Amino acid sequence: MKRRAFITLLGGAASWPLAARAQQSAMPVVGFLRTTAAAGSAHLVAAFRQGLSEAGFVEGQNVAVEYRWGNDQDDRIPGMAAELVRRQAAVIVANGIAVPAVKAATGTIPIVFTTGFDPVRTGLVASLSRPGGNATGVVFTMTDLATKQLGLLHELAPKAAIIAVLGDPDQPELEVELQEIQAAGRAIGLQILIVKAASERDLNAAFATVVQARADALLVRGSPLFLTRRRQLVALATRHSLLASYPSRDYAEVGGLMSYGPSITDAYRRVGIYVGRILKGTTPADLPVEMAAKFDLVINLATAKAIDLDIPPTLLARADEVIE
């Protein structure tokens, strides 16, 4: 995407005519907060705008959107959340890592989230069907996908006898996922090596264990830590010649070989629809938390070529997106 087009897409109000900006005061303001960077997020913004449009709202015409990007620096998020509250946003959209900061900043402004964590267990909502409070959104869990993700990695690396699985012990669903992965591995004759990392400093030690065990492939589980450090994870996998699969497109976009998981793009479209419904008067307490319904297989063909790997044609044909 050309720089000018990219800035126009993400910059919002900064590029609008003066008269259009003057009209903003009469429009509801939606805060859009993500812990990641703006670069690489254009597809999420476009999907969010599509959802808004489906609900009857067009940015710059009858709704204003203020974007905040954490650039993977989580310590910036509380300040950004507080800023959107001071801005008197009508609704605040937040990704999973940012939600606690937004919840701490306001108990009244509606929040629409996307998260990979159980929102009931983490206290975001009272229940999926009746959230209560001021938050609702779209949730995608990895537990039911673990076996599928292992199968895809085995298809990508059929000669790998040992597959390492990297998990964050702070994630409550991890043990259930690991049990499913180990059972699936036994069924197809694979040895599964479990390694865990609860902090950034644990990552190098985890990879050293993987290399020492002579694993050829790596399956990364979902974790806020891993998402924030995804560039480091991808670099470590490349350095140690590990064929790696990740839980979301965020990793493939920064050079990860393959990802399979819920479509974050589709989640943001649905978030846009929910924001529109709230702007029309529905309360978050009356909007059930939705479960992800679409899943994407993403293959980074540029990475595959760089390591001289031929992706199996049957796998390539099933990919929802190929990054070249």
C-alpha positions as a printed NumPy array, in Angstrom:
array([[  0.   ,   0.   ,   0.   ],
       [  1.304,   3.436,  -0.903],
       [  2.188,   5.673,   1.992],
       [ -0.381,   8.326,   1.044],
       [ -3.203,   5.789,   0.835],
       [ -2.124,   4.19 ,   4.108],
       [ -2.119,   7.533,   5.924],
       [ -5.538,   8.364,   4.485],
       [ -6.928,   5.069,   5.741],
       [ -5.51 ,   5.247,   9.254],
       [ -5.149,   8.95 ,   9.816],
       [ -8.847,   9.677,   9.891],
       [ -9.525,  13.215,  11.012],
       [ -6.01 ,  14.44 ,  10.291],
       [ -6.695,  14.47 ,   6.539],
       [-10.293,  15.669,   6.562],
       [-11.31 ,  19.121,   5.24 ],
       [-11.734,  21.811,   7.871],
       [-15.521,  21.893,   7.474],
       [-15.757,  18.164,   8.083],
       [-13.716,  18.504,  11.264],
       [-16.01 ,  21.247,  12.478],
       [-18.925,  18.832,  12.201],
       [-17.256,  16.304,  14.518],
       [-18.6  ,  17.988,  17.609],
       [-22.092,  16.966,  16.523],
       [-21.062,  13.362,  15.928],
       [-20.639,  10.558,  18.455],
       [-16.977,   9.715,  19.001],
       [-15.776,   6.108,  19.014],
       [-12.409,   5.305,  20.571],
       [-10.421,   2.578,  18.79 ],
       [ -7.579,   1.225,  20.929],
       [ -5.123,  -1.523,  20.029],
       [ -1.874,  -2.484,  21.705],
       [ -0.243,  -3.196,  18.328],
       [  1.045,  -0.711,  15.727],
       [ -0.965,   1.078,  13.062],
       [  1.356,  -0.331,  10.412],
       [ -0.069,  -3.669,   9.321],
       [ -3.501,  -2.973,  10.829],
       [ -5.175,  -1.404,   7.802],
       [ -7.209,  -4.579,   7.182],
       [ -8.619,  -4.414,  10.721],
       [ -9.582,  -0.763,  10.35 ],
       [-11.226,  -1.499,   7.   ],
       [-13.18 ,  -4.422,   8.516],
       [-14.273,  -2.27 ,  11.465],
       [-15.476,   0.433,   9.09 ],
       [-17.355,  -2.181,   7.072],
       [-19.164,  -3.304,  10.223],
       [-20.01 ,   0.284,  11.112],
       [-21.382,   0.768,   7.609],
       [-23.537,  -2.353,   7.891],
       [-24.981,  -0.82 ,  11.07 ],
       [-25.687,   2.501,   9.332],
       [-22.633,   4.57 ,  10.306],
       [-19.962,   6.077,   8.07 ],
       [-16.809,   7.55 ,   9.574],
       [-16.637,  11.277,   8.95 ],
       [-20.332,  11.531,   8.089],
       [-22.296,  10.497,  11.167],
       [-19.593,   9.117,  13.468],
       [-16.016,  10.128,  14.351],
       [-13.345,   7.58 ,  15.243],
       [-10.255,   8.366,  17.288],
       [ -7.457,   5.811,  16.869],
       [ -4.858,   4.978,  19.492],
       [ -1.989,   2.53 ,  18.867],
       [  0.236,   1.108,  21.592],
       [  3.041,  -0.058,  19.253],
       [  3.415,  -3.175,  21.452],
       [  4.34 ,  -1.005,  24.441],
       [  1.74 ,  -2.128,  26.944],
       [  2.708,   0.497,  29.508],
       [  1.26 ,   3.171,  27.187],
       [ -2.223,   1.671,  27.199],
       [ -3.592,   3.023,  30.532],
       [ -2.772,   6.584,  29.484],
       [ -4.427,   6.109,  26.106],
       [ -7.515,   4.599,  27.729],
       [ -7.759,   7.534,  30.132],
       [ -7.395,   9.938,  27.216],
       [-10.338,   8.366,  25.378],
       [-12.432,   8.593,  28.552],
       [-11.577,  12.294,  28.863],
       [-12.529,  12.662,  25.211],
       [-15.988,  11.43 ,  26.274],
       [-16.07 ,   8.667,  23.713],
       [-19.53 ,   7.186,  23.211],
       [-18.019,   3.696,  22.809],
       [-14.467,   2.357,  23.171],
       [-13.214,  -0.564,  21.09 ],
       [-10.274,  -2.461,  22.623],
       [ -8.302,  -5.611,  21.902],
       [ -7.87 ,  -8.22 ,  24.632],
       [ -4.642,  -6.917,  26.117],
       [ -6.032,  -3.366,  26.29 ],
       [ -9.412,  -4.239,  27.832],
       [ -8.328,  -4.333,  31.512],
       [ -6.929,  -0.793,  31.221],
       [-10.14 ,   0.457,  29.613],
       [-12.276,  -1.283,  32.24 ],
       [-10.161,   0.351,  34.95 ],
       [-10.614,   3.76 ,  33.31 ],
       [-14.399,   3.666,  33.03 ],
       [-17.324,   1.778,  34.47 ],
       [-19.932,   3.592,  32.368],
       [-18.706,   4.065,  28.781],
       [-19.659,   1.031,  26.66 ],
       [-16.707,  -1.184,  25.708],
       [-16.664,  -3.57 ,  22.737],
       [-13.733,  -5.978,  22.845],
       [-12.01 ,  -8.63 ,  20.798],
       [-10.239, -11.154,  22.989],
       [ -8.737, -14.613,  22.937],
       [ -9.282, -15.067,  26.673],
       [-12.376, -16.346,  28.449],
       [-14.186, -13.069,  29.29 ],
       [-16.185, -14.696,  32.091],
       [-13.161, -16.221,  33.817],
       [-11.219, -12.97 ,  33.484],
       [-14.115, -10.921,  34.882],
       [-14.927,  -8.867,  31.783],
       [-18.54 , -10.064,  31.694],
       [-20.946, -11.902,  33.993],
       [-21.871, -14.452,  31.312],
       [-21.641, -14.825,  27.543],
       [-25.389, -14.625,  26.995],
       [-26.004, -11.76 ,  29.422],
       [-22.766,  -9.81 ,  29.838],
       [-24.106,  -7.244,  32.313],
       [-22.001,  -4.164,  33.024],
       [-20.57 ,  -2.   ,  30.264],
       [-18.658,  -4.525,  28.119],
       [-19.381,  -7.036,  25.375],
       [-17.671,  -8.154,  22.193],
       [-16.24 , -11.068,  20.229],
       [-14.217, -13.866,  21.806],
       [-12.05 , -16.48 ,  20.141],
       [-10.54 , -19.282,  22.198],
       [ -7.769, -21.607,  21.014],
       [ -8.69 , -24.69 ,  23.042],
       [-10.942, -26.266,  20.405],
       [ -8.387, -25.485,  17.656],
       [ -5.342, -27.163,  19.189],
       [ -5.732, -30.497,  17.398],
       [ -6.418, -28.8  ,  14.062],
       [ -3.363, -26.565,  14.449],
       [ -1.15 , -29.565,  15.209],
       [ -2.491, -31.397,  12.164],
       [ -1.716, -28.469,   9.872],
       [  1.818, -28.194,  11.257],
       [  2.342, -31.926,  10.73 ],
       [  1.178, -31.473,   7.146],
       [  3.654, -28.612,   6.719],
       [  6.499, -30.609,   8.303],
       [  5.675, -34.301,   7.688],
       [  9.235, -35.463,   8.463],
       [  9.341, -33.847,  11.906],
       [  9.386, -36.62 ,  14.52 ],
       [  9.467, -34.183,  17.439],
       [  7.194, -31.155,  17.556],
       [  7.76 , -28.603,  20.303],
       [  4.822, -26.716,  21.79 ],
       [  5.492, -23.323,  23.368],
       [  2.961, -22.197,  25.959],
       [  2.534, -19.46 ,  28.53 ],
       [  1.831, -21.044,  31.956],
       [ -0.096, -17.93 ,  32.985],
       [ -2.833, -18.758,  30.451],
       [ -5.649, -20.674,  32.188],
       [ -6.614, -22.696,  29.088],
       [ -3.071, -23.931,  28.439],
       [ -3.203, -27.243,  30.296],
       [ -6.388, -28.286,  28.491],
       [ -4.798, -27.401,  25.152],
       [ -1.647, -29.351,  25.977],
       [ -3.622, -32.461,  26.897],
       [ -5.437, -32.332,  23.552],
       [ -2.207, -31.759,  21.623],
       [ -0.406, -34.637,  23.357],
       [ -3.31 , -37.009,  22.684],
       [ -3.448, -35.954,  19.03 ],
       [  0.328, -36.33 ,  18.734],
       [  0.26 , -39.884,  20.102],
       [ -2.471, -40.79 ,  17.631],
       [ -0.235, -39.965,  14.651],
       [  3.058, -41.146,  16.152],
       [  4.532, -37.758,  17.027],
       [  6.617, -36.947,  20.075],
       [  5.402, -33.728,  21.691],
       [  7.885, -31.611,  23.639],
       [  6.282, -29.079,  25.996],
       [  8.206, -25.898,  26.781],
       [  6.888, -22.909,  28.69 ],
       [  7.762, -19.235,  28.984],
       [  6.088, -16.837,  31.415],
       [  8.299, -13.818,  30.696],
       [ 10.473, -12.359,  27.968],
       [ 13.649, -13.651,  29.605],
       [ 12.26 , -17.214,  29.508],
       [ 12.023, -17.267,  25.707],
       [ 15.697, -17.845,  24.925],
       [ 15.877, -20.668,  27.475],
       [ 12.755, -22.257,  26.005],
       [ 14.225, -22.207,  22.515],
       [ 17.509, -23.635,  23.814],
       [ 15.541, -26.586,  25.215],
       [ 13.779, -27.059,  21.874],
       [ 17.073, -27.06 ,  19.968],
       [ 18.738, -29.433,  22.441],
       [ 15.836, -31.88 ,  22.023],
       [ 16.35 , -31.759,  18.218],
       [ 12.779, -30.714,  17.505],
       [ 12.161, -29.751,  13.884],
       [  8.874, -27.881,  14.249],
       [  7.241, -25.538,  16.737],
       [  3.608, -24.883,  17.614],
       [  3.071, -21.593,  19.466],
       [  0.027, -21.188,  21.707],
       [ -1.937, -18.017,  22.358],
       [ -0.585, -15.533,  24.916],
       [ -0.488, -11.746,  25.405],
       [  3.24 , -12.08 ,  26.093],
       [  3.842, -13.978,  22.862],
       [  1.748, -11.533,  20.837],
       [  3.723,  -8.582,  22.171],
       [  7.023, -10.4  ,  21.535],
       [  5.954, -11.96 ,  18.223],
       [  8.855, -10.471,  16.258],
       [ 11.301, -12.005,  18.734],
       [  9.552, -15.385,  18.504],
       [  9.614, -15.358,  14.711],
       [ 13.31 , -14.379,  14.723],
       [ 14.186, -17.166,  17.168],
       [ 12.306, -19.762,  15.11 ],
       [ 14.095, -18.619,  11.959],
       [ 17.498, -18.564,  13.661],
       [ 17.069, -22.147,  14.852],
       [ 15.579, -23.412,  11.556],
       [ 12.273, -24.37 ,  13.153],
       [  9.184, -24.734,  10.986],
       [  6.758, -22.808,  13.159],
       [  3.01 , -22.314,  13.264],
       [  1.358, -19.498,  15.199],
       [ -2.144, -18.785,  16.56 ],
       [ -3.002, -15.664,  14.532],
       [ -2.211, -13.666,  11.407],
       [ -0.296, -11.089,  13.508],
       [  2.665, -13.493,  13.538],
       [  2.57 , -14.382,   9.835],
       [  2.43 , -10.697,   8.994],
       [  5.825, -10.106,  10.671],
       [  7.482, -13.093,   8.992],
       [  6.033, -16.134,  10.739],
       [  5.822, -19.135,   8.409],
       [  2.203, -20.121,   9.033],
       [ -0.741, -19.266,  11.242],
       [ -4.144, -20.785,  11.824],
       [ -6.704, -19.253,  14.096],
       [ -9.837, -17.133,  14.348],
       [-10.175, -14.412,  11.734],
       [ -9.35 , -11.172,  13.541],
       [-10.555,  -9.312,  10.439],
       [-14.017, -10.845,  10.695],
       [-14.043, -10.167,  14.441],
       [-13.468,  -6.466,  13.831],
       [-16.278,  -6.345,  11.287],
       [-18.606,  -7.787,  13.899],
       [-17.257,  -5.351,  16.487],
       [-18.181,  -2.525,  14.102],
       [-21.735,  -3.854,  13.926],
       [-21.954,  -3.988,  17.729],
       [-20.651,  -0.428,  18.024],
       [-23.355,   0.692,  15.602],
       [-26.057,  -1.039,  17.622],
       [-24.813,   0.619,  20.818],
       [-24.779,   4.025,  19.133],
       [-28.422,   3.397,  18.244],
       [-29.282,   2.793,  21.888],
       [-28.706,  -0.877,  22.71 ],
       [-26.741,  -1.382,  25.927],
       [-23.717,  -3.736,  26.11 ],
       [-25.495,  -5.695,  28.839],
       [-28.112,  -6.718,  26.264],
       [-25.65 ,  -7.77 ,  23.545],
       [-24.443, -11.378,  24.008],
       [-20.731, -11.991,  23.637],
       [-20.229, -13.591,  20.218],
       [-17.912, -16.509,  19.524],
       [-15.586, -16.365,  16.53 ],
       [-17.171, -18.095,  13.553],
       [-14.513, -17.717,  10.848],
       [-10.977, -19.146,  10.902],
       [ -8.058, -18.292,   8.645],
       [ -5.067, -20.294,   7.452],
       [ -2.296, -17.854,   6.51 ],
       [  0.962, -18.887,   4.853],
       [  3.919, -16.55 ,   4.449],
       [  5.294, -17.681,   1.094],
       [  8.111, -15.123,   1.257],
       [  9.371, -16.748,   4.469],
       [  9.066, -20.204,   2.944],
       [ 11.126, -19.142,  -0.065],
       [ 13.747, -17.537,   2.17 ],
       [ 14.349, -20.862,   3.941],
       [ 14.037, -22.862,   0.708],
       [ 10.904, -24.666,   1.87 ],
       [  8.364, -26.059,  -0.576],
       [  4.874, -25.701,   0.888],
       [  2.766, -28.797,   0.102],
       [  0.42 , -27.831,  -2.776],
       [ -2.625, -29.228,  -0.963],
       [ -1.882, -26.976,   2.037],
       [ -1.199, -23.949,  -0.14 ],
       [ -4.491, -24.471,  -1.985],
       [ -6.436, -24.363,   1.298],
       [ -4.823, -21.152,   2.54 ],
       [ -7.183, -18.243,   3.088],
       [ -4.298, -15.831,   2.563],
       [ -0.82 , -16.162,   1.084],
       [  1.67 , -13.424,   2.003],
       [  4.186, -12.864,  -0.775]])
